[in-house]
Amino acid sequence: MQFLDIREAGFQAKFDAIVERGEESGREVEEVVLGIISDVRKRGDAALLEYTHRFDRLECDAAGLEITGAEFEKAFAQVDEKDLAALKVAVERVARFHEKQKQQTWLSTEETDIMLGQKVTPLAKVGIYVPGGKACYPSSVIMNAVPAKVAGVGEIVMVVPTPGGETNPHVLVAAKLAGVDRVFRIGGAQAVAALAYGTATVPRVDKITGPGNIYVATAKKLVFGQVGIDMIAGPSEILVINDGSGNPVHIAADLLSQAEHDELASSVLITTDRSFGEKVAAEVERQLKELSREAIARKSWESFGVIIVAGNLEEAVAFSNRIAPEHLELAVENPFEVMPLITNAGAIFMGHYTPEASGDYLAGPNHTLPTGGTARFFSPLSVDDFVKKSSLIYFTKGGLKRVGEDVVRIAKLEGLDAHGRSVSFRLED
């Protein structure tokens, strides 16, 4: 962990090392992933089965790749009633929030003889990727499947790696509660390739969403264009802006909530009160020893954790807008005064009693967020990611007559005679 003053010489260079933490070995990873995608395209299920055996230590036939109804029944029997109730609460809250995002087809008849509009159509089939391995993520199932279901997607196909053949009952239960139609026990770049191109067993989809490791993220990038994707997600990150108010114990816990994700996660506190920052640093060290994932969290904190001292809140906000964090906590006395100044952030958590974890699970907004500074131009996953929009244009003869000459003029300006003639011939009728 580094303790930096935002005004000291060399500050930006030191912080850039954190920002660029997920960028090494990109070309090497891309070559590996290209090979996997090509193999799955050529050999389909045979390639999928080989990679699943190699990477997930699971040997089965093609029919065994799909998780069956009996396995879902077993999963429901294994899940504690209170856990099931909590998952149901999450699904209900996330669905309620995303219902507010829905858009309807609309038509405008403001002009005489002309009708314009937009047709909103749900995607026919989407694939959602759910990570497996280091941890189980029923929340990722909910955050990806629920907005797709709310949007009206025809079929939701989920892929999730099952190392050693072990399925996580909470992930399967979440899939059923969230409305997933089919689930396959595959992961990695091979799962992304199967969703993008289809195999005899795995259906081809129109869009792939959901987080994964660098191989999954690279695969999504490489199949984009063949299918749609949500975003290229990098390592998780949190930035906490603080004015010296609040409880250092709470802030330390929030920083570690990201550090425990993986070794490349980044946790940053920027405070106007150095003594407060020192208390947080001490508290982080104390809490680290109590975590079940201490090794991962410690590696993340020591490599990519930083406490920055700013001269004032304006300086802290300017810094935050520059790096466009995935998760931004406004741990300040008056968060509603600071919030309007924020221009770049995936999700904004306001006040001392709104920990980032509340948004991870069941506040309502989506936890699939832009990382690595891409909040400058990307938004959280939403219902909009699961629909497509078509423009509607209708002219009567009178409507075309009213604007047709201008169409012909612009066509002539561009030297496109056939464009102009397709209008002028109708004007002569």
C-alpha positions as CSV (number, residue, x, y, z in Angstrom):
1,M,0.0,0.0,0.0
2,Q,1.2,3.5,-0.9
3,F,0.5,6.7,1.0
4,L,0.7,9.6,-1.5
5,D,0.1,13.3,-1.5
6,I,-1.7,14.4,-4.7
7,R,0.5,17.4,-5.0
8,E,3.9,15.7,-4.6
9,A,6.3,15.3,-7.5
10,G,5.9,12.1,-9.4
11,F,2.4,11.4,-8.0
12,Q,0.9,10.7,-11.4
13,A,3.6,8.3,-12.5
14,K,3.1,6.3,-9.3
15,F,-0.6,6.2,-9.7
16,D,-0.4,5.2,-13.4
17,A,1.1,1.9,-12.3
18,I,-2.2,1.1,-10.6
19,V,-4.4,2.3,-13.5
20,E,-2.4,0.2,-16.0
21,R,-2.2,-3.0,-13.8
22,G,-4.4,-5.2,-16.0
23,E,-2.7,-4.4,-19.4
24,E,0.4,-6.6,-19.4
25,S,0.6,-9.8,-21.5
26,G,-2.3,-8.7,-23.7
27,R,-0.8,-9.9,-26.9
28,E,0.3,-13.2,-25.5
29,V,-3.3,-13.8,-24.1
30,E,-4.8,-12.8,-27.4
31,E,-2.9,-15.3,-29.4
32,V,-4.0,-18.1,-27.0
33,V,-7.6,-17.0,-27.2
34,L,-7.6,-16.7,-31.0
35,G,-6.4,-20.3,-31.1
36,I,-9.2,-21.5,-28.8
37,I,-11.9,-19.6,-30.8
38,S,-10.7,-21.0,-34.1
39,D,-10.6,-24.5,-32.7
40,V,-14.2,-24.3,-31.3
41,R,-15.4,-22.9,-34.6
42,K,-13.9,-25.8,-36.5
43,R,-14.5,-28.7,-34.2
44,G,-17.5,-27.6,-32.1
45,D,-18.4,-29.9,-29.3
46,A,-15.3,-32.0,-29.6
47,A,-13.1,-28.9,-28.9
48,L,-15.4,-27.8,-26.1
49,L,-15.1,-31.2,-24.4
50,E,-11.3,-31.2,-24.7
51,Y,-10.9,-27.7,-23.2
52,T,-13.4,-28.5,-20.4
53,H,-11.4,-31.6,-19.5
54,R,-8.1,-29.7,-19.7
55,F,-9.1,-26.6,-17.8
56,D,-11.9,-27.7,-15.5
57,R,-10.9,-31.4,-14.9
58,L,-14.3,-32.5,-16.1
59,E,-14.8,-35.4,-18.5
60,C,-18.2,-36.0,-20.0
61,D,-20.0,-36.3,-23.4
62,A,-21.7,-33.5,-25.2
63,A,-25.0,-34.2,-23.6
64,G,-23.4,-33.9,-20.2
65,L,-22.4,-30.3,-20.8
66,E,-25.9,-29.1,-20.1
67,I,-27.1,-29.0,-16.5
68,T,-30.3,-31.0,-16.1
69,G,-33.6,-30.4,-14.2
70,A,-32.6,-33.0,-11.6
71,E,-29.5,-31.0,-10.7
72,F,-31.6,-27.9,-10.2
73,E,-33.9,-29.8,-7.9
74,K,-30.9,-31.0,-5.9
75,A,-29.6,-27.4,-5.7
76,F,-32.9,-26.1,-4.3
77,A,-32.8,-28.9,-1.6
78,Q,-29.2,-27.9,-0.6
79,V,-29.8,-24.2,-0.2
80,D,-30.7,-22.9,3.2
81,E,-34.2,-21.3,3.5
82,K,-32.8,-17.9,4.6
83,D,-30.3,-17.9,1.8
84,L,-33.1,-18.7,-0.7
85,A,-35.2,-15.9,0.8
86,A,-32.2,-13.4,0.4
87,L,-31.8,-14.4,-3.3
88,K,-35.5,-13.9,-3.9
89,V,-35.2,-10.4,-2.3
90,A,-32.3,-9.6,-4.6
91,V,-34.1,-10.8,-7.7
92,E,-37.3,-8.8,-6.8
93,R,-35.4,-5.6,-6.1
94,V,-33.2,-5.8,-9.2
95,A,-36.2,-6.5,-11.3
96,R,-38.2,-3.6,-9.9
97,F,-35.3,-1.2,-10.6
98,H,-34.8,-2.4,-14.2
99,E,-38.5,-2.2,-14.9
100,K,-38.1,1.6,-14.7
101,Q,-35.6,1.4,-17.6
102,K,-37.9,-0.1,-20.1
103,Q,-38.7,1.9,-23.2
104,Q,-41.7,1.4,-25.5
105,T,-42.1,1.6,-29.3
106,W,-43.2,5.2,-30.1
107,L,-44.7,7.0,-33.1
108,S,-44.8,10.7,-33.9
109,T,-47.4,12.3,-36.2
110,E,-46.4,15.9,-35.5
111,E,-45.9,16.6,-39.2
112,T,-48.8,16.4,-41.7
113,D,-48.4,13.3,-44.1
114,I,-45.3,12.1,-42.3
115,M,-45.0,9.5,-39.5
116,L,-41.7,8.8,-37.7
117,G,-40.9,6.6,-34.7
118,Q,-38.8,3.9,-33.1
119,K,-39.5,0.3,-32.7
120,V,-38.1,-1.4,-29.6
121,T,-37.5,-5.2,-30.0
122,P,-36.0,-7.6,-27.4
123,L,-33.1,-9.7,-28.5
124,A,-34.0,-13.2,-29.4
125,K,-31.3,-15.0,-27.5
126,V,-28.5,-13.9,-25.2
127,G,-25.7,-15.7,-23.4
128,I,-24.6,-14.7,-19.9
129,Y,-21.2,-15.7,-18.6
130,V,-20.9,-16.4,-14.8
131,P,-17.4,-16.8,-13.3
132,G,-16.5,-19.9,-11.3
133,G,-13.4,-21.0,-9.6
134,K,-12.1,-18.6,-7.0
135,A,-15.6,-17.9,-5.7
136,C,-19.2,-18.4,-6.6
137,Y,-21.3,-15.5,-7.9
138,P,-25.1,-15.9,-7.7
139,S,-25.2,-12.1,-7.8
140,S,-23.6,-12.1,-11.3
141,V,-26.4,-14.4,-12.4
142,I,-29.0,-12.1,-11.1
143,M,-27.5,-8.9,-12.4
144,N,-27.2,-10.3,-16.0
145,A,-30.3,-12.5,-16.3
146,V,-32.9,-10.2,-14.6
147,P,-32.5,-7.2,-16.9
148,A,-32.6,-9.6,-19.9
149,K,-35.8,-11.1,-18.6
150,V,-37.3,-7.7,-17.9
151,A,-36.4,-6.6,-21.5
152,G,-38.3,-9.6,-22.8
153,V,-35.4,-11.6,-24.3
154,G,-36.7,-14.8,-25.9
155,E,-34.1,-17.2,-24.4
156,I,-31.4,-16.7,-21.8
157,V,-28.4,-19.2,-22.0
158,M,-26.0,-19.3,-19.1
159,V,-22.4,-20.7,-19.1
160,V,-20.5,-21.3,-15.9
161,P,-17.3,-23.3,-15.3
162,T,-17.6,-26.2,-12.8
163,P,-14.1,-27.2,-11.8
164,G,-13.9,-30.8,-11.0
165,G,-17.5,-31.1,-12.1
166,E,-18.8,-29.5,-8.9
167,T,-21.8,-27.2,-9.4
168,N,-22.6,-24.5,-6.9
169,P,-26.2,-24.8,-5.7
170,H,-26.6,-21.1,-5.0
171,V,-25.6,-20.2,-8.6
172,L,-28.1,-22.8,-10.0
173,V,-30.9,-21.5,-7.7
174,A,-30.2,-17.9,-8.7
175,A,-30.4,-19.0,-12.4
176,K,-33.8,-20.4,-11.9
177,L,-35.1,-17.5,-9.8
178,A,-33.8,-15.0,-12.4
179,G,-35.4,-16.7,-15.4
180,V,-32.4,-18.4,-17.1
181,D,-33.6,-21.0,-19.6
182,R,-30.6,-23.2,-20.2
183,V,-27.3,-23.6,-18.3
184,F,-24.0,-25.2,-19.6
185,R,-21.1,-26.3,-17.5
186,I,-18.4,-24.6,-19.6
187,G,-16.2,-21.6,-19.0
188,G,-13.2,-19.7,-20.3
189,A,-12.6,-18.5,-23.9
190,Q,-14.1,-21.7,-25.2
191,A,-17.5,-20.9,-23.7
192,V,-17.5,-17.5,-25.2
193,A,-16.6,-19.0,-28.6
194,A,-19.4,-21.6,-28.3
195,L,-22.0,-18.8,-27.6
196,A,-20.7,-16.7,-30.4
197,Y,-20.6,-19.3,-33.1
198,G,-22.7,-22.1,-31.8
199,T,-22.0,-25.9,-31.6
200,A,-24.2,-28.9,-32.0
201,T,-25.0,-28.7,-28.3
202,V,-24.6,-25.0,-27.4
203,P,-26.9,-22.5,-29.2
204,R,-25.6,-19.4,-30.9
205,V,-26.7,-16.2,-29.2
206,D,-27.1,-12.6,-30.3
207,K,-25.2,-11.0,-27.4
208,I,-22.9,-12.1,-24.6
209,T,-22.8,-10.3,-21.2
210,G,-21.1,-11.0,-17.9
211,P,-17.6,-10.7,-16.3
212,G,-14.7,-13.1,-16.4
213,N,-10.9,-13.3,-16.3
214,I,-8.6,-11.9,-18.8
215,Y,-9.1,-14.8,-21.2
216,V,-12.9,-14.4,-21.1
217,A,-12.6,-10.6,-21.5
218,T,-10.2,-11.1,-24.5
219,A,-12.5,-13.6,-26.1
220,K,-15.5,-11.2,-25.8
221,K,-13.4,-8.5,-27.5
222,L,-12.4,-10.9,-30.3
223,V,-15.9,-12.1,-31.1
224,F,-17.5,-8.7,-31.0
225,G,-19.1,-8.0,-34.3
226,Q,-20.1,-11.6,-34.7
227,V,-22.2,-11.1,-31.6
228,G,-22.9,-8.1,-29.4
229,I,-21.2,-7.7,-26.0
230,D,-21.8,-5.6,-23.0
231,M,-18.3,-4.2,-22.3
232,I,-14.7,-5.3,-21.8
233,A,-14.4,-5.6,-18.1
234,G,-11.0,-5.4,-16.3
235,P,-10.0,-5.9,-12.7
236,S,-12.4,-4.5,-10.1
237,E,-11.8,-1.2,-8.5
238,I,-13.2,1.2,-5.8
239,L,-12.4,4.8,-5.1
240,V,-13.6,6.4,-1.8
241,I,-13.7,10.2,-1.5
242,N,-13.5,11.3,2.1
243,D,-13.5,14.6,4.0
244,G,-12.3,13.3,7.3
245,S,-15.8,12.4,8.5
246,G,-17.1,8.9,9.2
247,N,-15.7,5.8,10.7
248,P,-12.3,4.5,9.6
249,V,-13.5,0.9,10.4
250,H,-16.2,1.3,7.8
251,I,-13.9,2.8,5.1
252,A,-11.3,0.0,5.6
253,A,-14.0,-2.6,5.2
254,D,-15.2,-1.0,2.0
255,L,-11.7,-0.9,0.6
256,L,-11.2,-4.6,1.4
257,S,-14.5,-5.5,-0.1
258,Q,-12.8,-4.9,-3.5
259,A,-9.4,-6.2,-2.6
260,E,-10.7,-9.7,-1.8
261,H,-12.1,-10.1,-5.4
262,D,-8.7,-10.9,-6.9
263,E,-5.0,-9.9,-6.8
264,L,-5.4,-7.3,-9.5
265,A,-8.3,-5.4,-7.8
266,S,-7.6,-1.8,-6.8
267,S,-8.7,0.0,-3.7
268,V,-8.1,3.7,-3.4
269,L,-9.0,6.2,-0.7
270,I,-8.6,9.9,-1.3
271,T,-9.1,12.0,1.8
272,T,-8.6,15.6,2.8
273,D,-7.5,14.5,6.3
274,R,-4.2,12.7,6.5
275,S,-4.7,11.5,10.1
276,F,-8.0,9.9,9.0
277,G,-6.1,8.1,6.2
278,E,-3.6,6.8,8.7
279,K,-6.4,5.4,10.8
280,V,-7.9,3.7,7.8
281,A,-4.5,2.2,6.9
282,A,-4.1,0.7,10.4
283,E,-7.6,-0.6,10.3
284,V,-7.1,-2.3,7.0
285,E,-4.1,-4.1,8.4
286,R,-6.1,-5.3,11.4
287,Q,-9.1,-6.4,9.3
288,L,-6.9,-8.3,6.7
289,K,-6.0,-10.8,9.4
290,E,-9.7,-11.7,9.8
291,L,-10.5,-12.4,6.2
292,S,-10.9,-15.9,4.8
293,R,-9.4,-14.6,1.5
294,E,-6.6,-12.8,3.3
295,A,-3.9,-13.9,0.8
296,I,-5.8,-12.5,-2.2
297,A,-6.9,-9.3,-0.4
298,R,-3.4,-8.7,1.0
299,K,-1.7,-9.1,-2.4
300,S,-4.2,-6.7,-3.9
301,W,-3.9,-4.1,-1.1
302,E,-0.1,-4.2,-1.1
303,S,0.2,-4.0,-4.9
304,F,-2.6,-1.7,-5.9
305,G,-4.0,-0.2,-2.7
306,V,-3.3,3.5,-2.1
307,I,-4.3,6.3,0.2
308,I,-4.1,9.8,-1.3
309,V,-4.1,13.1,0.6
310,A,-5.8,15.9,-1.3
311,G,-5.9,19.6,-0.4
312,N,-9.7,19.9,-0.6
313,L,-12.8,18.1,-1.9
314,E,-12.6,19.9,-5.2
315,E,-9.2,18.5,-5.8
316,A,-10.4,15.0,-4.8
317,V,-13.4,15.2,-7.2
318,A,-11.3,16.4,-10.1
319,F,-9.0,13.4,-9.5
320,S,-11.9,11.0,-9.4
321,N,-13.4,12.4,-12.6
322,R,-10.1,12.0,-14.3
323,I,-9.8,8.3,-13.5
324,A,-13.5,7.4,-13.9
325,P,-13.8,4.7,-11.2
326,E,-16.0,1.6,-11.5
327,H,-17.3,2.1,-7.9
328,L,-17.2,5.5,-6.3
329,E,-18.1,6.1,-2.6
330,L,-18.8,9.6,-1.4
331,A,-18.0,9.1,2.3
332,V,-18.4,12.7,3.1
333,E,-20.6,14.8,5.4
334,N,-22.8,16.1,2.5
335,P,-22.8,13.7,-0.4
336,F,-25.7,15.4,-2.2
337,E,-23.5,18.5,-2.5
338,V,-20.6,16.6,-4.0
339,M,-22.7,14.3,-6.3
340,P,-23.6,16.9,-9.0
341,L,-19.8,17.5,-9.5
342,I,-19.2,13.8,-10.4
343,T,-19.1,13.3,-14.2
344,N,-17.4,9.9,-14.6
345,A,-18.2,6.9,-12.5
346,G,-19.9,3.5,-12.9
347,A,-21.9,3.7,-9.7
348,I,-22.0,6.4,-7.0
349,F,-22.6,5.3,-3.4
350,M,-23.6,8.3,-1.3
351,G,-23.1,8.8,2.4
352,H,-21.6,6.9,5.3
353,Y,-24.3,4.1,5.3
354,T,-24.2,3.1,1.7
355,P,-21.4,0.6,1.3
356,E,-20.5,-0.6,-2.2
357,A,-21.5,-4.1,-1.2
358,S,-25.2,-3.0,-1.0
359,G,-25.0,-2.3,-4.8
360,D,-23.3,-5.6,-5.4
361,Y,-26.2,-7.6,-4.2
362,L,-29.6,-6.1,-3.9
363,A,-29.9,-2.3,-3.9
364,G,-31.4,-2.6,-7.4
365,P,-29.0,-0.9,-9.9
366,N,-26.8,-3.3,-11.8
367,H,-23.4,-4.2,-10.5
368,T,-22.0,-5.0,-14.0
369,L,-20.1,-1.7,-14.3
370,P,-17.4,-0.2,-16.6
371,T,-13.9,-0.5,-15.3
372,G,-10.4,0.8,-16.1
373,G,-11.6,4.4,-16.8
374,T,-14.2,3.3,-19.4
375,A,-16.9,5.0,-17.2
376,R,-16.0,8.0,-19.3
377,F,-18.1,6.5,-22.1
378,F,-19.7,3.3,-20.9
379,S,-22.7,2.8,-18.6
380,P,-23.8,0.1,-16.3
381,L,-25.5,-3.0,-17.7
382,S,-29.2,-2.2,-18.2
383,V,-32.4,-3.2,-20.0
384,D,-31.1,-1.2,-23.0
385,D,-28.3,-3.8,-23.5
386,F,-31.0,-6.5,-24.2
387,V,-33.1,-4.7,-26.8
388,K,-32.5,-3.3,-30.3
389,K,-34.1,-0.3,-31.8
390,S,-35.3,0.2,-35.4
391,S,-36.2,3.6,-36.9
392,L,-39.7,3.9,-38.4
393,I,-40.3,6.2,-41.4
394,Y,-43.6,6.6,-43.3
395,F,-44.3,9.3,-46.0
396,T,-47.6,9.8,-47.8
397,K,-47.4,11.1,-51.3
398,G,-48.0,14.6,-50.0
399,G,-45.3,14.2,-47.3
400,L,-42.7,13.2,-49.9
401,K,-43.7,16.1,-52.1
402,R,-43.2,18.5,-49.3
403,V,-39.6,17.5,-48.5
404,G,-38.6,15.6,-51.7
405,E,-36.8,18.4,-53.5
406,D,-34.5,18.9,-50.6
407,V,-33.7,15.2,-50.6
408,V,-32.8,15.5,-54.3
409,R,-30.6,18.5,-53.7
410,I,-28.6,16.8,-51.0
411,A,-28.2,13.7,-53.2
412,K,-26.8,15.9,-56.0
413,L,-24.4,17.5,-53.5
414,E,-23.0,14.0,-52.8
415,G,-22.9,12.9,-56.5
416,L,-25.4,10.1,-55.8
417,D,-27.7,10.3,-58.9
418,A,-29.6,7.1,-58.2
419,H,-30.5,8.3,-54.7
420,G,-32.0,11.5,-56.1
421,R,-33.8,9.8,-59.0
422,S,-35.5,7.4,-56.5
423,V,-37.2,10.5,-55.1
424,S,-37.6,12.7,-58.2
425,F,-39.3,9.9,-60.2
426,R,-42.0,9.8,-57.5
427,L,-42.3,13.6,-57.5
428,E,-43.1,13.4,-61.2
429,D,-46.0,11.0,-60.7
